[in-house]
Amino acid sequence: MYKILAVEDNPAILSFYREFFADTGFEVQTAEDALSAITLHQQFKSDLIILDLNIPAGGGMLVFETLRVRLCDPVPIIFSTGQPEHLPNLKNLHNVSFIGKPADPPLLLAEVRRLLGKTAGPAMNPAPPPPPARLKPANLKLLVVDDDMTILELYKEILTKAGFEIETAEDAIGAVTKFQEFKPALVILDVDMPAGGGKKVFERLRMQLMSPAPIIFSTASPEAVASLERNLNVVVLKKPLTPDLLVDTVKKLLKLA
């Protein structure tokens, strides 16, 4: 089993890496700063490193330079950054690449496979999502609500590739306003967020607007809304969500499976 070390100081992205790579057949370890990354790599003997550029205790370039120059370690490295312009020219270096942030899961997996070899890991060739034409047009619109911009962008990327039209909101008031304007077929809703929280949005949609639109609560604390799952068309999922789970749950609620 190939070993991946994911280095990132954003807990939401780290959680996604753990879930995503574990589901695709890899052993995963994580670190949140440069010094921990170097130490853990030496202990874990990772086969590939996914490395954020802006991390505490020296940054991603310190990790890269320490491994390549001081330790003469050729381990493949994928830089994951929202600022690729800040990377030096790495195109001609062996076993080094970068992928934009938020990382597109299929592209990330393909890059891991390329660097590790075509046979790396089971389930390395996930079936492409069904084309939008197979979805019912009336059910294409989704509203994603979360105060973490990384999660918003990640969900938007995943669901757009699955053929849905996406709008986003970052707080309870914005969620209700956007719902009335956009008229989505389904809402993906965080629980802990500003201006009232996910429960307030749920109550407003169901009791005041009388909307039967399915709701997926995506939360790190599912116990906080577990009782709401007794309601029709309500599902509670624990973060982090894998792309397959997210898309499959949406399709199931919209009867598109």
Buried (B, 14 or more C-beta within 10 A) or exposed (E): EBBBBBBBBBBBBBBBBBBBBEEBEBBBBBBBBBBBBBEBBEEBEBBBBBBBBBBEBBBBBBBBEBBBEEEEBEBBBBBBBEEBEEBEEBEEEEBBBBBBBBBBBBEBBBBBBEBBEEEBBEEBEEEEBEEBEEBEEEBBBBBBBBBBEBBBBBBBBBBBBBBBBBBBBBBBBBBBEBBEEBEBBBBBBBBBBEBBBBBBBBEBBBEEEEBEBBBBBBBBEBEBBEEBEEEEEBBBBBBBBBBBBBBBBBBEBBEBE
